[in-house]
């Protein structure tokens, strides 16, 4: 599962990746940023749309 992260201007700046084990238990969260500068904090959750691959 992944959630696209956008800055206040609407530009795509990364993704939150949700990793689960075989029983669908949360195993890890990962913030993959697409900007040149590494972020210093995780993005806030204001409006989100989760994408579950089929």
C-alpha positions, 0 to 999 in steps of 0.5 A, spaced: 500 500 500 502 506 498 500 514 500 502 519 495 505 525 499 504 532 496 506 539 499 501 545 500 502 547 493 500 540 490 507 538 488 508 530 489 514 530 494 514 523 496 510 516 498 508 513 505 509 505 504 506 501 508 509 494 509 505 488 512 507 481 514 503 475 511 498 475 516 497 483 514 500 485 520 503 492 520 511 490 519 514 497 517 512 504 515 517 508 510 517 515 507 520 515 500 521 522 498 522 525 491 525 531 493 533 533 493 533 535 500 532 530 505 526 531 510 526 533 517 520 530 519 514 525 517 508 529 513 502 530 517 496 527 515 491 532 512 487 529 506 490 522 504 488 517 499 491 510 499 492 506 493 492 498 494 495 495 488 490 490 485 
